[in-house]
Amino acid sequence: MKTVQVTYAGRIEVKRGETPKELYSHQNEAIKALNEINKDAFEGLLVLPTGGGKTLTAVHWLLRTLARGESVIYLL
C-alpha cells in the first residue's frame, strides 16, 4: 500500500445546470432536515437505508450549500 501526502486537493467549480434526476420525497425531506440543522453551524449526518440514495441526496445538498463558501470532508 502506498501513502501519498496531499497538500492542496484543488478547487471544485460549481456551475448551474439542469438536474438530470428528480429527488424522491424522502430525499427532499432529508435535505430539509439538513437545512434545519445547519442554520447556525455547518454540520450534519445523512442516514438513509441501503439503496435510499445517500450519495445523490448528499451531492444535491452539498452543491446547494457550497455557495456559502464552507469546506467539506466527504466520507464514503
mmCIF file of the N, C-alpha and C atoms, coordinates in Angstrom:
data_MODEL
# 
_entry.id   MODEL 
# 
loop_
_atom_site.group_PDB 
_atom_site.id 
_atom_site.type_symbol 
_atom_site.label_atom_id 
_atom_site.label_alt_id 
_atom_site.label_comp_id 
_atom_site.label_asym_id 
_atom_site.label_entity_id 
_atom_site.label_seq_id 
_atom_site.pdbx_PDB_ins_code 
_atom_site.Cartn_x 
_atom_site.Cartn_y 
_atom_site.Cartn_z 
_atom_site.occupancy 
_atom_site.B_iso_or_equiv 
_atom_site.pdbx_formal_charge 
_atom_site.auth_seq_id 
_atom_site.auth_comp_id 
_atom_site.auth_asym_id 
_atom_site.auth_atom_id 
_atom_site.pdbx_PDB_model_num 
ATOM 1   N N  . MET A 1 1  ? 0.842   -1.179 0.000   1.00 0.00 ? 1  MET A N  1 
ATOM 2   C CA . MET A 1 1  ? 0.000   0.000  0.000   1.00 0.00 ? 1  MET A CA 1 
ATOM 3   C C  . MET A 1 1  ? 0.885   1.239  0.000   1.00 0.00 ? 1  MET A C  1 
ATOM 4   N N  . LYS A 1 2  ? 0.520   2.216  -0.806  1.00 0.00 ? 2  LYS A N  1 
ATOM 5   C CA . LYS A 1 2  ? 1.291   3.438  -0.945  1.00 0.00 ? 2  LYS A CA 1 
ATOM 6   C C  . LYS A 1 2  ? 0.540   4.605  -0.304  1.00 0.00 ? 2  LYS A C  1 
ATOM 7   N N  . THR A 1 3  ? 1.240   5.411  0.483   1.00 0.00 ? 3  THR A N  1 
ATOM 8   C CA . THR A 1 3  ? 0.653   6.584  1.122   1.00 0.00 ? 3  THR A CA 1 
ATOM 9   C C  . THR A 1 3  ? 1.138   7.825  0.386   1.00 0.00 ? 3  THR A C  1 
ATOM 10  N N  . VAL A 1 4  ? 0.219   8.739  0.104   1.00 0.00 ? 4  VAL A N  1 
ATOM 11  C CA . VAL A 1 4  ? 0.558   9.959  -0.617  1.00 0.00 ? 4  VAL A CA 1 
ATOM 12  C C  . VAL A 1 4  ? 0.124   11.156 0.216   1.00 0.00 ? 4  VAL A C  1 
ATOM 13  N N  . GLN A 1 5  ? 1.016   12.106 0.393   1.00 0.00 ? 5  GLN A N  1 
ATOM 14  C CA . GLN A 1 5  ? 0.691   13.338 1.107   1.00 0.00 ? 5  GLN A CA 1 
ATOM 15  C C  . GLN A 1 5  ? 0.141   14.346 0.113   1.00 0.00 ? 5  GLN A C  1 
ATOM 16  N N  . VAL A 1 6  ? -1.039  14.853 0.383   1.00 0.00 ? 6  VAL A N  1 
ATOM 17  C CA . VAL A 1 6  ? -1.670  15.839 -0.492  1.00 0.00 ? 6  VAL A CA 1 
ATOM 18  C C  . VAL A 1 6  ? -1.686  17.167 0.254   1.00 0.00 ? 6  VAL A C  1 
ATOM 19  N N  . THR A 1 7  ? -1.046  18.168 -0.328  1.00 0.00 ? 7  THR A N  1 
ATOM 20  C CA . THR A 1 7  ? -1.012  19.468 0.328   1.00 0.00 ? 7  THR A CA 1 
ATOM 21  C C  . THR A 1 7  ? -2.118  20.379 -0.179  1.00 0.00 ? 7  THR A C  1 
ATOM 22  N N  . TYR A 1 8  ? -2.538  20.208 -1.414  1.00 0.00 ? 8  TYR A N  1 
ATOM 23  C CA . TYR A 1 8  ? -3.624  21.014 -1.959  1.00 0.00 ? 8  TYR A CA 1 
ATOM 24  C C  . TYR A 1 8  ? -4.440  20.140 -2.887  1.00 0.00 ? 8  TYR A C  1 
ATOM 25  N N  . ALA A 1 9  ? -5.676  19.900 -2.513  1.00 0.00 ? 9  ALA A N  1 
ATOM 26  C CA . ALA A 1 9  ? -6.520  18.986 -3.280  1.00 0.00 ? 9  ALA A CA 1 
ATOM 27  C C  . ALA A 1 9  ? -7.163  19.655 -4.488  1.00 0.00 ? 9  ALA A C  1 
ATOM 28  N N  . GLY A 1 10 ? -7.135  20.956 -4.555  1.00 0.00 ? 10 GLY A N  1 
ATOM 29  C CA . GLY A 1 10 ? -7.740  21.651 -5.687  1.00 0.00 ? 10 GLY A CA 1 
ATOM 30  C C  . GLY A 1 10 ? -9.041  22.317 -5.311  1.00 0.00 ? 10 GLY A C  1 
ATOM 31  N N  . ARG A 1 11 ? -9.729  22.792 -6.310  1.00 0.00 ? 11 ARG A N  1 
ATOM 32  C CA . ARG A 1 11 ? -10.967 23.533 -6.097  1.00 0.00 ? 11 ARG A CA 1 
ATOM 33  C C  . ARG A 1 11 ? -12.028 22.994 -7.042  1.00 0.00 ? 11 ARG A C  1 
ATOM 34  N N  . ILE A 1 12 ? -13.233 22.844 -6.539  1.00 0.00 ? 12 ILE A N  1 
ATOM 35  C CA . ILE A 1 12 ? -14.350 22.390 -7.362  1.00 0.00 ? 12 ILE A CA 1 
ATOM 36  C C  . ILE A 1 12 ? -15.156 23.613 -7.756  1.00 0.00 ? 12 ILE A C  1 
ATOM 37  N N  . GLU A 1 13 ? -15.386 23.758 -9.033  1.00 0.00 ? 13 GLU A N  1 
ATOM 38  C CA . GLU A 1 13 ? -16.190 24.874 -9.511  1.00 0.00 ? 13 GLU A CA 1 
ATOM 39  C C  . GLU A 1 13 ? -17.612 24.384 -9.748  1.00 0.00 ? 13 GLU A C  1 
ATOM 40  N N  . VAL A 1 14 ? -18.557 24.981 -9.050  1.00 0.00 ? 14 VAL A N  1 
ATOM 41  C CA . VAL A 1 14 ? -19.958 24.582 -9.151  1.00 0.00 ? 14 VAL A CA 1 
ATOM 42  C C  . VAL A 1 14 ? -20.630 25.451 -10.197 1.00 0.00 ? 14 VAL A C  1 
ATOM 43  N N  . LYS A 1 15 ? -21.250 24.794 -11.172 1.00 0.00 ? 15 LYS A N  1 
ATOM 44  C CA . LYS A 1 15 ? -21.963 25.515 -12.219 1.00 0.00 ? 15 LYS A CA 1 
ATOM 45  C C  . LYS A 1 15 ? -23.428 25.120 -12.188 1.00 0.00 ? 15 LYS A C  1 
ATOM 46  N N  . ARG A 1 16 ? -24.274 26.051 -12.444 1.00 0.00 ? 16 ARG A N  1 
ATOM 47  C CA . ARG A 1 16 ? -25.710 25.798 -12.505 1.00 0.00 ? 16 ARG A CA 1 
ATOM 48  C C  . ARG A 1 16 ? -26.027 25.052 -13.801 1.00 0.00 ? 16 ARG A C  1 
ATOM 49  N N  . GLY A 1 17 ? -26.947 24.140 -13.703 1.00 0.00 ? 17 GLY A N  1 
ATOM 50  C CA . GLY A 1 17 ? -27.360 23.394 -14.884 1.00 0.00 ? 17 GLY A CA 1 
ATOM 51  C C  . GLY A 1 17 ? -28.641 22.648 -14.592 1.00 0.00 ? 17 GLY A C  1 
ATOM 52  N N  . GLU A 1 18 ? -29.047 21.854 -15.523 1.00 0.00 ? 18 GLU A N  1 
ATOM 53  C CA . GLU A 1 18 ? -30.259 21.074 -15.336 1.00 0.00 ? 18 GLU A CA 1 
ATOM 54  C C  . GLU A 1 18 ? -29.965 19.865 -14.463 1.00 0.00 ? 18 GLU A C  1 
ATOM 55  N N  . THR A 1 19 ? -30.913 19.527 -13.609 1.00 0.00 ? 19 THR A N  1 
ATOM 56  C CA . THR A 1 19 ? -30.780 18.347 -12.775 1.00 0.00 ? 19 THR A CA 1 
ATOM 57  C C  . THR A 1 19 ? -31.244 17.142 -13.575 1.00 0.00 ? 19 THR A C  1 
ATOM 58  N N  . PRO A 1 20 ? -30.369 16.173 -13.801 1.00 0.00 ? 20 PRO A N  1 
ATOM 59  C CA . PRO A 1 20 ? -30.759 15.027 -14.627 1.00 0.00 ? 20 PRO A CA 1 
ATOM 60  C C  . PRO A 1 20 ? -31.746 14.078 -13.941 1.00 0.00 ? 20 PRO A C  1 
ATOM 61  N N  . LYS A 1 21 ? -31.832 14.131 -12.627 1.00 0.00 ? 21 LYS A N  1 
ATOM 62  C CA . LYS A 1 21 ? -32.703 13.209 -11.906 1.00 0.00 ? 21 LYS A CA 1 
ATOM 63  C C  . LYS A 1 21 ? -33.420 13.964 -10.798 1.00 0.00 ? 21 LYS A C  1 
ATOM 64  N N  . GLU A 1 22 ? -34.722 13.800 -10.743 1.00 0.00 ? 22 GLU A N  1 
ATOM 65  C CA . GLU A 1 22 ? -35.504 14.396 -9.669  1.00 0.00 ? 22 GLU A CA 1 
ATOM 66  C C  . GLU A 1 22 ? -35.317 13.577 -8.399  1.00 0.00 ? 22 GLU A C  1 
ATOM 67  N N  . LEU A 1 23 ? -35.296 14.250 -7.264  1.00 0.00 ? 23 LEU A N  1 
ATOM 68  C CA . LEU A 1 23 ? -35.176 13.546 -5.994  1.00 0.00 ? 23 LEU A CA 1 
ATOM 69  C C  . LEU A 1 23 ? -36.531 12.994 -5.562  1.00 0.00 ? 23 LEU A C  1 
ATOM 70  N N  . TYR A 1 24 ? -36.493 11.867 -4.861  1.00 0.00 ? 24 TYR A N  1 
ATOM 71  C CA . TYR A 1 24 ? -37.706 11.299 -4.278  1.00 0.00 ? 24 TYR A CA 1 
ATOM 72  C C  . TYR A 1 24 ? -38.086 12.117 -3.049  1.00 0.00 ? 24 TYR A C  1 
ATOM 73  N N  . SER A 1 25 ? -39.315 11.936 -2.574  1.00 0.00 ? 25 SER A N  1 
ATOM 74  C CA . SER A 1 25 ? -39.801 12.732 -1.442  1.00 0.00 ? 25 SER A CA 1 
ATOM 75  C C  . SER A 1 25 ? -38.960 12.514 -0.182  1.00 0.00 ? 25 SER A C  1 
ATOM 76  N N  . HIS A 1 26 ? -38.502 11.275 0.079   1.00 0.00 ? 26 HIS A N  1 
ATOM 77  C CA . HIS A 1 26 ? -37.689 11.039 1.278   1.00 0.00 ? 26 HIS A CA 1 
ATOM 78  C C  . HIS A 1 26 ? -36.334 11.732 1.180   1.00 0.00 ? 26 HIS A C  1 
ATOM 79  N N  . GLN A 1 27 ? -35.831 11.888 -0.038  1.00 0.00 ? 27 GLN A N  1 
ATOM 80  C CA . GLN A 1 27 ? -34.564 12.598 -0.218  1.00 0.00 ? 27 GLN A CA 1 
ATOM 81  C C  . GLN A 1 27 ? -34.749 14.097 -0.006  1.00 0.00 ? 27 GLN A C  1 
ATOM 82  N N  . ASN A 1 28 ? -35.849 14.638 -0.504  1.00 0.00 ? 28 ASN A N  1 
ATOM 83  C CA . ASN A 1 28 ? -36.143 16.058 -0.270  1.00 0.00 ? 28 ASN A CA 1 
ATOM 84  C C  . ASN A 1 28 ? -36.361 16.335 1.212   1.00 0.00 ? 28 ASN A C  1 
ATOM 85  N N  . GLU A 1 29 ? -37.009 15.410 1.914   1.00 0.00 ? 29 GLU A N  1 
ATOM 86  C CA . GLU A 1 29 ? -37.202 15.562 3.362   1.00 0.00 ? 29 GLU A CA 1 
ATOM 87  C C  . GLU A 1 29 ? -35.857 15.552 4.085   1.00 0.00 ? 29 GLU A C  1 
ATOM 88  N N  . ALA A 1 30 ? -34.936 14.702 3.644   1.00 0.00 ? 30 ALA A N  1 
ATOM 89  C CA . ALA A 1 30 ? -33.604 14.648 4.253   1.00 0.00 ? 30 ALA A CA 1 
ATOM 90  C C  . ALA A 1 30 ? -32.871 15.977 4.046   1.00 0.00 ? 30 ALA A C  1 
ATOM 91  N N  . ILE A 1 31 ? -32.993 16.549 2.862   1.00 0.00 ? 31 ILE A N  1 
ATOM 92  C CA . ILE A 1 31 ? -32.358 17.835 2.586   1.00 0.00 ? 31 ILE A CA 1 
ATOM 93  C C  . ILE A 1 31 ? -32.963 18.927 3.464   1.00 0.00 ? 31 ILE A C  1 
ATOM 94  N N  . LYS A 1 32 ? -34.287 18.920 3.630   1.00 0.00 ? 32 LYS A N  1 
ATOM 95  C CA . LYS A 1 32 ? -34.934 19.900 4.514   1.00 0.00 ? 32 LYS A CA 1 
ATOM 96  C C  . LYS A 1 32 ? -34.419 19.757 5.939   1.00 0.00 ? 32 LYS A C  1 
ATOM 97  N N  . ALA A 1 33 ? -34.254 18.520 6.404   1.00 0.00 ? 33 ALA A N  1 
ATOM 98  C CA . ALA A 1 33 ? -33.746 18.283 7.758   1.00 0.00 ? 33 ALA A CA 1 
ATOM 99  C C  . ALA A 1 33 ? -32.299 18.781 7.889   1.00 0.00 ? 33 ALA A C  1 
ATOM 100 N N  . LEU A 1 34 ? -31.470 18.540 6.882   1.00 0.00 ? 34 LEU A N  1 
ATOM 101 C CA . LEU A 1 34 ? -30.088 19.033 6.922   1.00 0.00 ? 34 LEU A CA 1 
ATOM 102 C C  . LEU A 1 34 ? -30.061 20.561 6.936   1.00 0.00 ? 34 LEU A C  1 
ATOM 103 N N  . ASN A 1 35 ? -30.955 21.186 6.205   1.00 0.00 ? 35 ASN A N  1 
ATOM 104 C CA . ASN A 1 35 ? -31.018 22.652 6.205   1.00 0.00 ? 35 ASN A CA 1 
ATOM 105 C C  . ASN A 1 35 ? -31.430 23.192 7.568   1.00 0.00 ? 35 ASN A C  1 
ATOM 106 N N  . GLU A 1 36 ? -32.349 22.515 8.235   1.00 0.00 ? 36 GLU A N  1 
ATOM 107 C CA . GLU A 1 36 ? -32.775 22.931 9.575   1.00 0.00 ? 36 GLU A CA 1 
ATOM 108 C C  . GLU A 1 36 ? -31.620 22.836 10.569  1.00 0.00 ? 36 GLU A C  1 
ATOM 109 N N  . ILE A 1 37 ? -30.858 21.746 10.475  1.00 0.00 ? 37 ILE A N  1 
ATOM 110 C CA . ILE A 1 37 ? -29.719 21.526 11.375  1.00 0.00 ? 37 ILE A CA 1 
ATOM 111 C C  . ILE A 1 37 ? -28.644 22.582 11.146  1.00 0.00 ? 37 ILE A C  1 
ATOM 112 N N  . ASN A 1 38 ? -28.485 23.021 9.914   1.00 0.00 ? 38 ASN A N  1 
ATOM 113 C CA . ASN A 1 38 ? -27.360 23.868 9.531   1.00 0.00 ? 38 ASN A CA 1 
ATOM 114 C C  . ASN A 1 38 ? -27.686 25.353 9.455   1.00 0.00 ? 38 ASN A C  1 
ATOM 115 N N  . LYS A 1 39 ? -28.632 25.807 10.245  1.00 0.00 ? 39 LYS A N  1 
ATOM 116 C CA . LYS A 1 39 ? -28.915 27.248 10.248  1.00 0.00 ? 39 LYS A CA 1 
ATOM 117 C C  . LYS A 1 39 ? -27.771 28.039 10.864  1.00 0.00 ? 39 LYS A C  1 
ATOM 118 N N  . ASP A 1 40 ? -27.156 27.512 11.916  1.00 0.00 ? 40 ASP A N  1 
ATOM 119 C CA . ASP A 1 40 ? -26.076 28.220 12.600  1.00 0.00 ? 40 ASP A CA 1 
ATOM 120 C C  . ASP A 1 40 ? -24.711 27.590 12.367  1.00 0.00 ? 40 ASP A C  1 
ATOM 121 N N  . ALA A 1 41 ? -24.676 26.275 12.295  1.00 0.00 ? 41 ALA A N  1 
ATOM 122 C CA . ALA A 1 41 ? -23.395 25.571 12.125  1.00 0.00 ? 41 ALA A CA 1 
ATOM 123 C C  . ALA A 1 41 ? -23.471 24.697 10.879  1.00 0.00 ? 41 ALA A C  1 
ATOM 124 N N  . PHE A 1 42 ? -22.333 24.456 10.269  1.00 0.00 ? 42 PHE A N  1 
ATOM 125 C CA . PHE A 1 42 ? -22.273 23.632 9.065   1.00 0.00 ? 42 PHE A CA 1 
ATOM 126 C C  . PHE A 1 42 ? -21.845 22.235 9.473   1.00 0.00 ? 42 PHE A C  1 
ATOM 127 N N  . GLU A 1 43 ? -22.824 21.401 9.795   1.00 0.00 ? 43 GLU A N  1 
ATOM 128 C CA . GLU A 1 43 ? -22.533 20.032 10.199  1.00 0.00 ? 43 GLU A CA 1 
ATOM 129 C C  . GLU A 1 43 ? -23.784 19.190 10.004  1.00 0.00 ? 43 GLU A C  1 
ATOM 130 N N  . GLY A 1 44 ? -23.596 17.910 9.911   1.00 0.00 ? 44 GLY A N  1 
ATOM 131 C CA . GLY A 1 44 ? -24.753 17.044 9.767   1.00 0.00 ? 44 GLY A CA 1 
ATOM 132 C C  . GLY A 1 44 ? -24.348 15.636 9.414   1.00 0.00 ? 44 GLY A C  1 
ATOM 133 N N  . LEU A 1 45 ? -25.273 14.736 9.567   1.00 0.00 ? 45 LEU A N  1 
ATOM 134 C CA . LEU A 1 45 ? -25.062 13.335 9.239   1.00 0.00 ? 45 LEU A CA 1 
ATOM 135 C C  . LEU A 1 45 ? -26.301 12.870 8.488   1.00 0.00 ? 45 LEU A C  1 
ATOM 136 N N  . LEU A 1 46 ? -26.096 12.373 7.279   1.00 0.00 ? 46 LEU A N  1 
ATOM 137 C CA . LEU A 1 46 ? -27.194 11.902 6.452   1.00 0.00 ? 46 LEU A CA 1 
ATOM 138 C C  . LEU A 1 46 ? -27.296 10.389 6.592   1.00 0.00 ? 46 LEU A C  1 
ATOM 139 N N  . VAL A 1 47 ? -28.444 9.903  7.033   1.00 0.00 ? 47 VAL A N  1 
ATOM 140 C CA . VAL A 1 47 ? -28.663 8.474  7.215   1.00 0.00 ? 47 VAL A CA 1 
ATOM 141 C C  . VAL A 1 47 ? -29.905 8.074  6.426   1.00 0.00 ? 47 VAL A C  1 
ATOM 142 N N  . LEU A 1 48 ? -29.712 7.212  5.449   1.00 0.00 ? 48 LEU A N  1 
ATOM 143 C CA . LEU A 1 48 ? -30.797 6.636  4.663   1.00 0.00 ? 48 LEU A CA 1 
ATOM 144 C C  . LEU A 1 48 ? -30.516 5.148  4.524   1.00 0.00 ? 48 LEU A C  1 
ATOM 145 N N  . PRO A 1 49 ? -31.545 4.328  4.301   1.00 0.00 ? 49 PRO A N  1 
ATOM 146 C CA . PRO A 1 49 ? -31.308 2.885  4.163   1.00 0.00 ? 49 PRO A CA 1 
ATOM 147 C C  . PRO A 1 49 ? -30.543 2.554  2.883   1.00 0.00 ? 49 PRO A C  1 
ATOM 148 N N  . THR A 1 50 ? -30.069 1.339  2.808   1.00 0.00 ? 50 THR A N  1 
ATOM 149 C CA . THR A 1 50 ? -29.374 0.866  1.615   1.00 0.00 ? 50 THR A CA 1 
ATOM 150 C C  . THR A 1 50 ? -30.260 1.088  0.396   1.00 0.00 ? 50 THR A C  1 
ATOM 151 N N  . GLY A 1 51 ? -29.710 1.702  -0.620  1.00 0.00 ? 51 GLY A N  1 
ATOM 152 C CA . GLY A 1 51 ? -30.472 1.983  -1.833  1.00 0.00 ? 51 GLY A CA 1 
ATOM 153 C C  . GLY A 1 51 ? -31.348 3.211  -1.739  1.00 0.00 ? 51 GLY A C  1 
ATOM 154 N N  . GLY A 1 52 ? -31.241 3.952  -0.638  1.00 0.00 ? 52 GLY A N  1 
ATOM 155 C CA . GLY A 1 52 ? -32.085 5.131  -0.429  1.00 0.00 ? 52 GLY A CA 1 
ATOM 156 C C  . GLY A 1 52 ? -31.605 6.378  -1.140  1.00 0.00 ? 52 GLY A C  1 
ATOM 157 N N  . GLY A 1 53 ? -30.424 6.321  -1.731  1.00 0.00 ? 53 GLY A N  1 
ATOM 158 C CA . GLY A 1 53 ? -29.907 7.462  -2.481  1.00 0.00 ? 53 GLY A CA 1 
ATOM 159 C C  . GLY A 1 53 ? -29.108 8.443  -1.654  1.00 0.00 ? 53 GLY A C  1 
ATOM 160 N N  . LYS A 1 54 ? -28.278 7.925  -0.747  1.00 0.00 ? 54 LYS A N  1 
ATOM 161 C CA . LYS A 1 54 ? -27.475 8.806  0.113   1.00 0.00 ? 54 LYS A CA 1 
ATOM 162 C C  . LYS A 1 54 ? -26.534 9.681  -0.705  1.00 0.00 ? 54 LYS A C  1 
ATOM 163 N N  . THR A 1 55 ? -25.843 9.083  -1.665  1.00 0.00 ? 55 THR A N  1 
ATOM 164 C CA . THR A 1 55 ? -24.871 9.843  -2.450  1.00 0.00 ? 55 THR A CA 1 
ATOM 165 C C  . THR A 1 55 ? -25.557 10.946 -3.242  1.00 0.00 ? 55 THR A C  1 
ATOM 166 N N  . LEU A 1 56 ? -26.625 10.625 -3.949  1.00 0.00 ? 56 LEU A N  1 
ATOM 167 C CA . LEU A 1 56 ? -27.344 11.622 -4.738  1.00 0.00 ? 56 LEU A CA 1 
ATOM 168 C C  . LEU A 1 56 ? -27.897 12.728 -3.847  1.00 0.00 ? 56 LEU A C  1 
ATOM 169 N N  . THR A 1 57 ? -28.478 12.359 -2.712  1.00 0.00 ? 57 THR A N  1 
ATOM 170 C CA . THR A 1 57 ? -29.033 13.340 -1.785  1.00 0.00 ? 57 THR A CA 1 
ATOM 171 C C  . THR A 1 57 ? -27.932 14.252 -1.239  1.00 0.00 ? 57 THR A C  1 
ATOM 172 N N  . ALA A 1 58 ? -26.827 13.659 -0.826  1.00 0.00 ? 58 ALA A N  1 
ATOM 173 C CA . ALA A 1 58 ? -25.717 14.442 -0.279  1.00 0.00 ? 58 ALA A CA 1 
ATOM 174 C C  . ALA A 1 58 ? -25.138 15.393 -1.321  1.00 0.00 ? 58 ALA A C  1 
ATOM 175 N N  . VAL A 1 59 ? -24.986 14.925 -2.537  1.00 0.00 ? 59 VAL A N  1 
ATOM 176 C CA . VAL A 1 59 ? -24.428 15.777 -3.597  1.00 0.00 ? 59 VAL A CA 1 
ATOM 177 C C  . VAL A 1 59 ? -25.366 16.935 -3.896  1.00 0.00 ? 59 VAL A C  1 
ATOM 178 N N  . HIS A 1 60 ? -26.668 16.685 -3.975  1.00 0.00 ? 60 HIS A N  1 
ATOM 179 C CA . HIS A 1 60 ? -27.624 17.771 -4.192  1.00 0.00 ? 60 HIS A CA 1 
ATOM 180 C C  . HIS A 1 60 ? -27.505 18.800 -3.080  1.00 0.00 ? 60 HIS A C  1 
ATOM 181 N N  . TRP A 1 61 ? -27.466 18.334 -1.829  1.00 0.00 ? 61 TRP A N  1 
ATOM 182 C CA . TRP A 1 61 ? -27.392 19.260 -0.707  1.00 0.00 ? 61 TRP A CA 1 
ATOM 183 C C  . TRP A 1 61 ? -26.074 20.035 -0.710  1.00 0.00 ? 61 TRP A C  1 
ATOM 184 N N  . LEU A 1 62 ? -24.979 19.322 -0.947  1.00 0.00 ? 62 LEU A N  1 
ATOM 185 C CA . LEU A 1 62 ? -23.672 19.983 -0.944  1.00 0.00 ? 62 LEU A CA 1 
ATOM 186 C C  . LEU A 1 62 ? -23.564 21.032 -2.037  1.00 0.00 ? 62 LEU A C  1 
ATOM 187 N N  . LEU A 1 63 ? -24.037 20.716 -3.229  1.00 0.00 ? 63 LEU A N  1 
ATOM 188 C CA . LEU A 1 63 ? -23.933 21.681 -4.324  1.00 0.00 ? 63 LEU A CA 1 
ATOM 189 C C  . LEU A 1 63 ? -24.769 22.930 -4.056  1.00 0.00 ? 63 LEU A C  1 
ATOM 190 N N  . ARG A 1 64 ? -25.885 22.779 -3.355  1.00 0.00 ? 64 ARG A N  1 
ATOM 191 C CA . ARG A 1 64 ? -26.691 23.944 -2.993  1.00 0.00 ? 64 ARG A CA 1 
ATOM 192 C C  . ARG A 1 64 ? -26.031 24.736 -1.865  1.00 0.00 ? 64 ARG A C  1 
ATOM 193 N N  . THR A 1 65 ? -25.295 24.044 -1.012  1.00 0.00 ? 65 THR A N  1 
ATOM 194 C CA . THR A 1 65 ? -24.730 24.653 0.183   1.00 0.00 ? 65 THR A CA 1 
ATOM 195 C C  . THR A 1 65 ? -23.335 25.223 -0.040  1.00 0.00 ? 65 THR A C  1 
ATOM 196 N N  . LEU A 1 66 ? -22.563 24.660 -0.963  1.00 0.00 ? 66 LEU A N  1 
ATOM 197 C CA . LEU A 1 66 ? -21.186 25.106 -1.166  1.00 0.00 ? 66 LEU A CA 1 
ATOM 198 C C  . LEU A 1 66 ? -21.079 26.560 -1.585  1.00 0.00 ? 66 LEU A C  1 
ATOM 199 N N  . ALA A 1 67 ? -22.131 27.124 -2.087  1.00 0.00 ? 67 ALA A N  1 
ATOM 200 C CA . ALA A 1 67 ? -22.097 28.534 -2.476  1.00 0.00 ? 67 ALA A CA 1 
ATOM 201 C C  . ALA A 1 67 ? -21.825 29.432 -1.276  1.00 0.00 ? 67 ALA A C  1 
ATOM 202 N N  . ARG A 1 68 ? -22.067 28.902 -0.056  1.00 0.00 ? 68 ARG A N  1 
ATOM 203 C CA . ARG A 1 68 ? -21.810 29.689 1.148   1.00 0.00 ? 68 ARG A CA 1 
ATOM 204 C C  . ARG A 1 68 ? -20.325 29.746 1.479   1.00 0.00 ? 68 ARG A C  1 
ATOM 205 N N  . GLY A 1 69 ? -19.493 28.923 0.832   1.00 0.00 ? 69 GLY A N  1 
ATOM 206 C CA . GLY A 1 69 ? -18.052 29.002 0.995   1.00 0.00 ? 69 GLY A CA 1 
ATOM 207 C C  . GLY A 1 69 ? -17.438 28.086 2.026   1.00 0.00 ? 69 GLY A C  1 
ATOM 208 N N  . GLU A 1 70 ? -18.175 27.106 2.543   1.00 0.00 ? 70 GLU A N  1 
ATOM 209 C CA . GLU A 1 70 ? -17.627 26.197 3.537   1.00 0.00 ? 70 GLU A CA 1 
ATOM 210 C C  . GLU A 1 70 ? -16.744 25.137 2.884   1.00 0.00 ? 70 GLU A C  1 
ATOM 211 N N  . SER A 1 71 ? -15.875 24.551 3.692   1.00 0.00 ? 71 SER A N  1 
ATOM 212 C CA . SER A 1 71 ? -15.077 23.415 3.258   1.00 0.00 ? 71 SER A CA 1 
ATOM 213 C C  . SER A 1 71 ? -15.838 22.144 3.598   1.00 0.00 ? 71 SER A C  1 
ATOM 214 N N  . VAL A 1 72 ? -15.563 21.082 2.855   1.00 0.00 ? 72 VAL A N  1 
ATOM 215 C CA . VAL A 1 72 ? -16.302 19.848 3.039   1.00 0.00 ? 72 VAL A CA 1 
ATOM 216 C C  . VAL A 1 72 ? -15.346 18.664 3.093   1.00 0.00 ? 72 VAL A C  1 
ATOM 217 N N  . ILE A 1 73 ? -15.587 17.777 4.040   1.00 0.00 ? 73 ILE A N  1 
ATOM 218 C CA . ILE A 1 73 ? -14.930 16.467 4.067   1.00 0.00 ? 73 ILE A CA 1 
ATOM 219 C C  . ILE A 1 73 ? -16.044 15.456 3.826   1.00 0.00 ? 73 ILE A C  1 
ATOM 220 N N  . TYR A 1 74 ? -15.940 14.705 2.746   1.00 0.00 ? 74 TYR A N  1 
ATOM 221 C CA . TYR A 1 74 ? -16.984 13.758 2.356   1.00 0.00 ? 74 TYR A CA 1 
ATOM 222 C C  . TYR A 1 74 ? -16.426 12.351 2.499   1.00 0.00 ? 74 TYR A C  1 
ATOM 223 N N  . LEU A 1 75 ? -16.965 11.581 3.415   1.00 0.00 ? 75 LEU A N  1 
ATOM 224 C CA . LEU A 1 75 ? -16.502 10.220 3.667   1.00 0.00 ? 75 LEU A CA 1 
ATOM 225 C C  . LEU A 1 75 ? -17.524 9.234  3.154   1.00 0.00 ? 75 LEU A C  1 
ATOM 226 N N  . LEU A 1 76 ? -17.042 8.233  2.449   1.00 0.00 ? 76 LEU A N  1 
ATOM 227 C CA . LEU A 1 76 ? -17.941 7.183  1.943   1.00 0.00 ? 76 LEU A CA 1 
ATOM 228 C C  . LEU A 1 76 ? -17.823 5.950  2.787   1.00 0.00 ? 76 LEU A C  1 
# 
